[in-house]
Amino acid sequence: MASSSKSNLFCPFYDQSQWVLSPLHPRNNINQTPAVSRTNVYTLDRHGGLLEFQERLVRKFVAELAEFDNVYYEICNEPYFGGVTLDWQRHIADVITDAQKTHLSQN
């Protein structure tokens, strides 16, 4: 019997100290990510441009794990904390579905 593996893609920032450690925080990367509130990171309308980086990360995860047929994705751990919106979660689910279409023939 094959076992399954869960991949957690995102986690809310429970407080400011976690947000300032995130690779999406503008101090921690060279991609010129926007300075947004930690409670706006996982939204569709207040993310300041972070959504593009999140989508690319999700597509990379799906591509790297495409050879495995026993993976399921948890979009966000404890999404009821820190401003994670349901619309954002649905959008990320759509990105996963779209990215998997590219890799269907591999499974």
DORO-19128 format. One record per residue (C-alpha): residue number from 1; x, y, z. Coordinates in nm, 3 decimals, m for minus. Layout:
residues N
+-----+---------+---------+---------+
|   i |       X |       Y |       Z |
+-----+---------+---------+---------+
| NUM |       X |       Y |       Z |
...
+-----+---------+---------+---------+
END
This chain:
residues 107
+-----+---------+---------+---------+
|   i |       X |       Y |       Z |
+-----+---------+---------+---------+
|   1 |   0.000 |   0.000 |   0.000 |
|   2 |   0.146 |   0.334 |  m0.104 |
|   3 |   0.160 |   0.608 |   0.151 |
|   4 |   0.075 |   0.967 |   0.081 |
|   5 |   0.272 |   1.278 |   0.156 |
|   6 |   0.142 |   1.622 |   0.242 |
|   7 |   0.314 |   1.937 |   0.125 |
|   8 |   0.226 |   2.253 |   0.315 |
|   9 |   0.268 |   2.551 |   0.084 |
|  10 |   0.204 |   2.851 |   0.310 |
|  11 |   0.159 |   2.944 |   0.673 |
|  12 |   0.021 |   3.267 |   0.818 |
|  13 |   0.248 |   3.503 |   1.006 |
|  14 |   0.116 |   3.489 |   1.360 |
|  15 |   0.305 |   3.801 |   1.458 |
|  16 |   0.538 |   4.061 |   1.313 |
|  17 |   0.852 |   3.874 |   1.421 |
|  18 |   0.763 |   3.590 |   1.182 |
|  19 |   0.681 |   3.822 |   0.893 |
|  20 |   1.019 |   3.996 |   0.910 |
|  21 |   1.188 |   3.653 |   0.873 |
|  22 |   0.988 |   3.557 |   0.564 |
|  23 |   1.163 |   3.536 |   0.226 |
|  24 |   0.870 |   3.741 |   0.090 |
|  25 |   0.951 |   4.031 |   0.324 |
|  26 |   1.131 |   4.306 |   0.126 |
|  27 |   1.434 |   4.303 |   0.357 |
|  28 |   1.506 |   3.939 |   0.282 |
|  29 |   1.533 |   3.919 |  m0.094 |
|  30 |   1.659 |   4.098 |  m0.404 |
|  31 |   1.329 |   4.078 |  m0.593 |
|  32 |   1.202 |   4.412 |  m0.467 |
|  33 |   0.893 |   4.262 |  m0.312 |
|  34 |   0.652 |   4.523 |  m0.182 |
|  35 |   0.627 |   4.632 |   0.178 |
|  36 |   0.283 |   4.512 |   0.288 |
|  37 |   0.128 |   4.432 |   0.622 |
|  38 |   0.167 |   4.071 |   0.729 |
|  39 |  m0.213 |   4.042 |   0.733 |
|  40 |  m0.230 |   4.136 |   0.363 |
|  41 |   0.017 |   3.878 |   0.231 |
|  42 |  m0.249 |   3.613 |   0.159 |
|  43 |  m0.514 |   3.827 |  m0.007 |
|  44 |  m0.616 |   3.891 |  m0.367 |
|  45 |  m0.662 |   4.265 |  m0.337 |
|  46 |  m0.407 |   4.392 |  m0.082 |
|  47 |  m0.098 |   4.177 |  m0.151 |
|  48 |   0.091 |   4.458 |  m0.324 |
|  49 |   0.232 |   4.224 |  m0.590 |
|  50 |   0.325 |   3.924 |  m0.376 |
|  51 |   0.068 |   3.704 |  m0.550 |
|  52 |   0.296 |   3.664 |  m0.853 |
|  53 |   0.574 |   3.524 |  m0.632 |
|  54 |   0.330 |   3.294 |  m0.454 |
|  55 |   0.197 |   3.161 |  m0.786 |
|  56 |   0.549 |   3.093 |  m0.911 |
|  57 |   0.634 |   2.910 |  m0.590 |
|  58 |   0.324 |   2.692 |  m0.619 |
|  59 |   0.399 |   2.609 |  m0.982 |
|  60 |   0.756 |   2.514 |  m0.886 |
|  61 |   0.630 |   2.284 |  m0.608 |
|  62 |   0.388 |   2.114 |  m0.846 |
|  63 |   0.657 |   2.071 |  m1.113 |
|  64 |   0.912 |   1.929 |  m0.869 |
|  65 |   0.663 |   1.684 |  m0.715 |
|  66 |   0.494 |   1.586 |  m1.043 |
|  67 |   0.662 |   1.247 |  m1.062 |
|  68 |   0.494 |   1.139 |  m0.740 |
|  69 |   0.130 |   1.032 |  m0.749 |
|  70 |   0.081 |   1.029 |  m0.374 |
|  71 |   0.119 |   1.398 |  m0.286 |
|  72 |  m0.153 |   1.623 |  m0.163 |
|  73 |  m0.120 |   1.994 |  m0.099 |
|  74 |  m0.223 |   2.188 |   0.206 |
|  75 |  m0.259 |   2.540 |   0.075 |
|  76 |  m0.219 |   2.710 |   0.411 |
|  77 |  m0.165 |   2.582 |   0.760 |
|  78 |  m0.413 |   2.735 |   1.004 |
|  79 |  m0.566 |   2.978 |   0.752 |
|  80 |  m0.799 |   3.123 |   1.014 |
|  81 |  m0.504 |   3.326 |   1.153 |
|  82 |  m0.346 |   3.637 |   1.010 |
|  83 |  m0.574 |   3.755 |   0.732 |
|  84 |  m0.564 |   3.452 |   0.500 |
|  85 |  m0.868 |   3.499 |   0.279 |
|  86 |  m1.087 |   3.227 |   0.132 |
|  87 |  m1.068 |   3.393 |  m0.211 |
|  88 |  m0.687 |   3.372 |  m0.197 |
|  89 |  m0.705 |   3.003 |  m0.100 |
|  90 |  m0.940 |   2.931 |  m0.391 |
|  91 |  m0.707 |   3.114 |  m0.627 |
|  92 |  m0.407 |   2.909 |  m0.511 |
|  93 |  m0.613 |   2.591 |  m0.554 |
|  94 |  m0.681 |   2.700 |  m0.913 |
|  95 |  m0.308 |   2.758 |  m0.968 |
|  96 |  m0.234 |   2.407 |  m0.839 |
|  97 |  m0.498 |   2.257 |  m1.069 |
|  98 |  m0.367 |   2.450 |  m1.369 |
|  99 |  m0.005 |   2.356 |  m1.295 |
| 100 |  m0.096 |   1.989 |  m1.260 |
| 101 |  m0.245 |   1.988 |  m1.610 |
| 102 |   0.106 |   2.038 |  m1.749 |
| 103 |   0.226 |   1.726 |  m1.572 |
| 104 |  m0.070 |   1.487 |  m1.609 |
| 105 |   0.106 |   1.262 |  m1.860 |
| 106 |   0.389 |   1.198 |  m1.613 |
| 107 |   0.167 |   1.021 |  m1.359 |
+-----+---------+---------+---------+
END
